Amino acid sequence: MALVVKDRIKETSSTTGQGTLTLGGAVDGFRTFADIGDGNTTYYAIVDGNNFEVGLGTYTASGTTLSRDTVFQTSAGNTTKISCTGDQEVFVTQPADKAVFEDASGVANAIGFRGNIHPNNGATTNYLSLKDSNELNFFNSSNSSIKLYINYDGGDVDIAQSAIVATNGGATKVTNNLLVGTDVGSYNSNDFKVFVSNADQGTTLCLYDDSGNFHSALIKYDTNILSLGLNDSNTTNTILTTSALNITTSNVAVGNTVADTITGANSRPGIVVGSGSGNAGVTVYTGTNGEGNLNFADGTTTTDTYKGYVSYYHYNNSMSIGTNHTTRLYINSDGDLGVGTTNPEYPTHIQGSNVLSGGGRATVCVTDNGTAYNSTNPGGGITFRGIYNSSGSTTNFGTIQAVKANTSDGDYASDLIFTTRANGGNLTEAMRIDNSNRIILNDGSPIKWGGSGSLGYIYGGSTGDTVIGSYDDLYLNSNWIRLFNASNGHAGTTEYARFSVSGNWITGPLGVNGVSSNYGSSGQVLTSQGNASPTWADATGVSAGKALAYGLMF
């Protein structure tokens, strides 16, 4: 049964001699040995006059007796039972050599024992056993197998779980071991061994699987670097020489050892993933409706915890990039890109305030920094592409490009070029707005405002008076405006009328209502009649030349 110690237990006894004491009842202010419990053992002390005895006894409720099983000390200084006179008292005590106490330095005294330690219920199962062979065994309730086995053989410390034993305290087979030592030694199936392989390798954990295959896991500490690695070569006693994870005082390297060697003005390794060859990556694994985030913080509270971020939202399969804790770039599930907006309505949707630069305002900047200033057409441009066949192939349809108009160093006069293409041909310049704000069409080709016949063209020839085509033409010159007409009997190459710029005069058959004979008289001016056709009238109070000028202006 169990060893029980209770406070304030003291009874009288009238038993004489060295036998079992019959208890006579509690002394005033104390309790009886019944508190110890029937069949349990306790430490006792007998006082009979000047004689005493301290020992271990067993209380029996039937007859209310206390046996004197083992004597630790007597008043005679030996372990021989005293002979009671019949006028003695017996009480529960704590023998000094059974007590744990601190010395003068505050250090508890060591407990030394050999044998078995049983639970307080006095059972012979579920106990701790210390053997002569330096084995410490924890037995199970059936008293047939060791639940935990610890052995020290002078070099290694073996720790085993669920060892099979033949008798109490004697293990015959050990499995599921934890072996701690300085050599590899031999392994049983399912061993888990920790050993120091050598000074270079640090501490290595060697693991076995259920089939007895060898695996080696490395934990190494050397010069402020903690390394972790794994070897699945299944080669017995293999010492791992490479590591998968290296942790230094400032960086973490996954699959490499170069985190501390990556330097440079903008190098801040922190975590370096990859071996420098093949592929590498980092995966953020979340739930179906979760968010995956990479945050850049400069504080531990509020928006300081995500001043910059890259986020993926699984609930709508969109992605955002933010600065100053605000989303600046957003991509929705259709791939539409929003710059300055999280609701892009077009494949590329840019939203923000215009920027004033060089006298113009814009929300998009396209820069060409790869073409030399004195090369051909340096400047940013935009290409327009589309599908041109049933197979879905795409090609360039046109461009708009702002170019430097000269090759002079420091001169930023610029033209705006528009290009188009004919089927089977390349993009060619169709129109240019030059730095003098002139519209130039395809090196002087006419501007067409209609089809053939009376609608005609505006002619843009640079020299001479030749008219292109046999249609109505308007010829612009620095001194006059000339009209050519292919109708009314006039060929397209025959001048119909001319307006002088510097002389303020008109030549040609200028008539009213399209009637060539209704030219008016010399000195008359063309006068408006409201909703009716204009008529020729004599000038009043003005010279014919000036009146004609005003009439033309009207």
C-alpha angles and dihedrals in degrees: 000000000000131000107241129187120189135179126247098011113151133146138171124242133193095192115128129208130021100306136101114310121240107214118231103194140284123308114239110282094019139087132238129257088255085092088068091064132237113295095006124125127233142173112261139186124202119203116193111168106297094345127089139178129197121195152117119284142171123237118219118192094203103081090001095251137158118209120214098226104161128014116211100177142349138192087260090061096246140088097255115120115251119237108246120223096207096256101084138122125219126198142169113267142170112241112224095231089054094053128097112219143160122252125225090281093054094254117137116235117251122252114226122190144147123202132035133335111204130195119264093263090073094240121148093225132076093034143140118246128194113196132198089249091068091259122144111198132186109203126205128234094270090057089226107097138038113242092190126017125190122182132175116194098178095272113036132034112221119200117186136180125213097002118183113237134187097207137002108298096003116105117196100176130021127198135172092035132184104205118189119188150097101276137054096233120166127318136218121209112285093017117159107200132182118193142153104246098187142314093276098048100047117204116342127198113210117199134189128202125219091275093056094251114154122243127176126207119188129213110176134173118192129154097342094316122116111199129193124190145157133214121196097178092119088220113144116246093002112164113217112237101176130057133210097204128035122184120194130178091274110012143047120217120196113196094352145059099220102091092106093044097056102099139163141114093284099030114117103158103179091152121018117188124192140037098254093258135069119005132327136175149162121233126200105204116199140156125280092264097031135107127242112209140183106191131191111207136185095179144026102240140056117341092345087081092065108025087145127018149165111210136181118198111206094188091070101010096240132135135211139188119204140191128189086014091296129108111249102165124037132180118190127208091270092057094252110153121221120193110191091357136075092204106063112187095186135042085263116022118178118187128178146094119304117254120224111222129156091352095304132095126223144156095205128054121198113188130189107203096158102069119078117244091243096043127096115299102335111192144093122285146178125229123208115208135179147162113283105177142035091261091066095247115159133212141169113281100178148333140217115206134175107212139184105258097213144021097241117126110248095009110121100180105144144198131204113227127198119195133193133171140222121226109280093014138094128253111284133183110272101171139003131194103203130208090266089060093250122144110228118187119208096319096312105328115149124269105240117213097171146355130283119307128038097349092068133163142287103240118224101184114152099211138022130011099271113136119215112230132355096276135104109292138187112206117199118203134168091251106033150002112242125194125204121192130192092194132073091043095303119122120226090252094053120093112239101182140350131207114202116222100195101026099046095225140123129219128184137055099309105175140171122254090003091295107136093200093058096083100134127225130297111282095018123127130216106252127199117237098193110243092357128082115282119255136204114256137175115263114246123211095349136085117261092245096053094041090052090051092052090045090055092048089052 
